[in-house]
Amino acid sequence: MAKKKLPTKVYVLGHEYTVEEMSEKLFKEREAYGDCCNDQKKIRIYCGVAESVIRDTLLHEVLHAVWHLTHIQNHDEEEKVVSRVATSMIGFLDDPRNAKIITLLVNY
């Protein structure tokens, strides 16, 4: 089964962020699956891992953009909060028992 392609952009609170694949070199240097540069409105994701990790990382980086755009000031807690919320949301979205509520949220 072929890996799904990353979207080229994502909109966060109306702001367009470009989405790019992170190089393996940068992944190893940063020791991170992704990053978000709010100044450049750019998200990079390392794709040399399982699709579940890619999805979690993409949501994680989108949440960093949300954190920045909503002017949340507590930077000490940002990584911890973003990590927990992203993983929790992916779990929610992947649980087939939530299919009806997800459809309602998307199509309401």
C-alpha positions in Angstrom: 0.0 0.0 0.0 1.4 3.4 -1.0 1.9 6.1 1.5 -0.5 8.9 1.4 0.9 12.2 0.2 1.0 15.2 2.6 -1.3 18.1 1.8 0.6 21.1 0.4 -1.2 23.6 2.7 -3.4 23.7 5.7 -5.5 26.6 7.0 -5.3 27.4 10.7 -7.8 30.0 11.9 -7.8 31.4 8.4 -4.1 31.6 8.0 -2.5 29.5 5.2 0.5 27.4 6.3 2.5 25.5 3.7 3.2 21.9 4.5 6.5 20.3 3.4 8.2 17.0 4.0 11.1 17.2 6.5 14.4 15.8 5.2 15.9 12.8 7.0 19.0 15.0 7.8 16.9 17.6 9.5 14.8 14.9 11.3 18.1 13.5 12.8 19.5 16.9 13.7 16.3 18.1 15.4 15.3 14.8 16.8 11.7 15.7 16.0 9.1 14.3 13.7 8.0 17.8 12.7 8.2 21.5 13.3 6.1 24.6 12.8 7.6 28.0 11.9 4.9 30.6 12.6 7.0 33.5 11.1 7.1 31.7 7.7 3.7 30.0 8.2 5.4 26.7 7.4 5.0 23.2 8.8 7.5 20.4 8.1 6.7 16.7 8.7 9.1 13.8 8.6 7.5 11.1 6.5 9.9 8.2 7.1 7.7 6.7 9.8 4.3 5.0 10.2 1.3 6.8 8.8 -0.2 7.0 12.4 2.9 9.0 13.5 2.7 11.3 10.5 -1.0 12.1 11.3 -0.3 12.7 14.9 2.7 14.9 14.1 0.7 16.9 11.5 -2.0 17.6 14.1 0.6 18.3 16.7 2.2 21.0 14.5 -1.2 22.5 13.6 -1.8 22.8 17.3 1.5 24.8 17.6 0.1 27.2 15.0 -3.2 27.4 17.0 -1.2 28.1 20.2 0.7 30.9 18.4 -2.3 32.4 16.6 -4.5 32.5 19.7 -1.7 34.3 21.7 -1.5 31.7 24.5 1.3 33.1 26.6 2.4 30.1 28.6 5.3 28.9 26.5 6.6 26.6 29.3 3.6 24.4 28.9 3.2 24.5 25.1 5.0 21.3 24.1 3.4 19.2 26.9 -0.1 20.5 26.1 0.2 20.2 22.3 1.6 16.7 22.5 -1.2 15.5 24.8 -4.0 17.1 22.9 -2.7 16.0 19.5 -2.4 12.3 20.5 -5.8 12.5 22.3 -7.5 14.0 19.2 -6.0 11.4 16.8 -7.3 8.7 19.2 -10.7 10.3 19.1 -10.8 10.6 15.3 -9.6 7.0 14.8 -12.1 5.4 17.1 -14.8 4.0 14.9 -17.4 4.5 17.6 -17.0 8.2 17.0 -17.8 8.1 13.3 -21.3 9.7 13.7 -20.1 12.6 15.8 -17.2 13.3 13.5 -19.5 13.3 10.5 -21.8 15.7 12.4 -18.9 18.0 13.3 -17.6 18.1 9.8 -20.9 18.4 8.0 -22.9 20.5 10.5 
